Structure formats: structure tokens, C-alpha cells
Amino acid sequence: MAESLNKYGIAYCHMVEPRMKTPLQKVECLDSLVPMRKAFRGTFIVAGDYDREDGNKVVDEGRAGLVAYGCMFIASPDLPRRFELDAPLNKYSREAFYTSDPNVGYIDYPYL
């Protein structure tokens, strides 16, 4: 599948790595996306509850070109700066995701 995308000039392939057993329990799947990474010639983006250390590692090892930080970015809208300073992150609240209240969950997390 990933190899067939190359003929269409797709700019990037974004895959979610199956790293979670339960919402609180991570599992390592170090090679699960490697075949797709090798097959796809464009930018390869992974997601899967990566933290700063895991994200740097997956890029350093060549298993991805970029890492998507969904929930962490929602809770810490200044995430790049926090990573740069090794500052603590805000905890996200899954209960506030996708609510109909426009003032809760996406815009009320504090910046540094």
C-alpha cells in the first residue's frame, strides 16, 4: 500500500503506530511501521502517544521523518517550547475532547 502511493506523488504518509494496550499502558512496537517507512519515498509521519524522548528516538533511528503529537499539543499549545526547555507538560483531559462547549478543552490550557 505505502509503495503504491509513490506513483501519485503523495507529499506525506501519516500512520498511527499501535503503541497502546490500554489508555494508560504503552507497548513497544519498534518495527511495526518500518516496512511502510522503507516503501514510501515521501515524508513519513508517525503518531501513537509519543513523548519527547520517544519522538526524538524514532526520528533519530530513521523510523520516521516527523512525529505528530495530538493530545499533548492540545493540552500544551506551546509544546515545541516546552520540549526545548524540557518543561513539564499540562495533562490533557479526554473528557473535554470533542465537546460542544467551545470554551472547554481546546482553548483553556495554560501556556508557560
C-alpha positions in Angstrom: 0.0 0.0 0.0 2.7 2.5 1.0 4.8 1.8 -2.1 1.8 2.3 -4.4 1.4 5.8 -3.1 4.7 6.8 -4.6 3.4 6.8 -8.1 0.9 9.5 -7.2 3.4 12.0 -5.8 1.8 12.0 -2.4 3.6 14.5 -0.2 3.4 12.5 3.1 2.1 9.4 4.7 0.8 9.7 8.3 0.5 6.5 10.2 -0.6 5.7 13.7 1.7 3.2 15.4 -0.2 0.7 17.6 1.7 1.6 20.8 -1.2 1.4 23.3 -2.6 -1.6 25.1 -4.9 0.5 27.2 -5.2 4.3 27.6 -2.6 4.1 30.4 -0.3 1.2 29.2 2.2 1.6 26.3 3.8 -1.2 24.5 6.8 -1.1 22.2 6.3 -1.8 18.6 9.7 -0.8 17.3 9.4 -2.3 13.9 5.7 -2.2 13.1 5.9 0.6 10.6 9.4 0.1 9.3 8.3 -1.7 6.1 6.0 1.1 5.2 8.6 3.7 6.1 11.0 1.9 3.7 8.4 1.6 0.9 7.2 5.2 1.0 9.5 7.8 -0.6 7.9 11.0 0.8 7.8 12.4 4.3 6.7 9.7 6.8 4.9 10.9 9.9 4.0 8.7 12.8 1.6 9.2 15.8 0.9 7.0 18.7 1.2 8.7 22.1 4.9 9.6 21.7 6.6 11.7 24.3 9.6 13.9 23.7 12.1 11.1 24.2 10.3 8.6 22.1 9.7 11.1 19.4 13.3 12.0 19.2 14.3 8.4 19.2 12.0 7.3 16.4 13.3 10.2 14.2 17.0 9.6 15.2 16.7 5.9 14.3 15.1 6.7 10.9 11.8 5.1 11.6 10.0 8.4 10.9 10.7 11.8 9.4 8.2 13.6 11.7 6.2 12.8 14.8 2.6 14.0 15.4 1.7 15.0 19.0 -2.1 15.2 19.1 -3.2 15.1 22.7 0.0 16.6 24.1 -0.3 19.5 21.7 -3.9 20.2 22.6 -3.0 20.3 26.3 0.2 22.2 25.9 -0.3 24.6 22.9 3.3 25.7 23.4 4.6 22.2 23.1 7.7 22.9 21.0 8.9 25.5 23.6 8.2 23.1 26.4 10.2 20.4 24.6 13.0 22.9 24.0 13.1 23.8 27.7 12.4 20.3 29.0 9.5 21.9 30.8 6.6 20.0 32.3 3.5 19.4 30.2 -0.1 20.1 31.0 -2.2 16.9 31.5 -4.9 16.6 28.9 -8.5 15.7 29.6 -10.0 13.2 27.2 -13.4 14.1 28.6 -13.0 17.6 27.2 -12.3 16.3 23.6 -15.0 16.8 21.1 -17.4 18.6 23.4 -20.0 21.1 22.1 -18.7 23.7 24.5 -16.3 25.9 22.5 -14.6 27.2 25.7 -13.6 23.9 27.3 -10.9 21.5 26.3 -9.1 23.2 23.4 -8.5 26.8 24.4 -8.3 26.7 28.2 -5.0 25.0 28.7 -2.3 27.4 30.2 0.8 28.4 28.4 4.2 28.5 30.2 
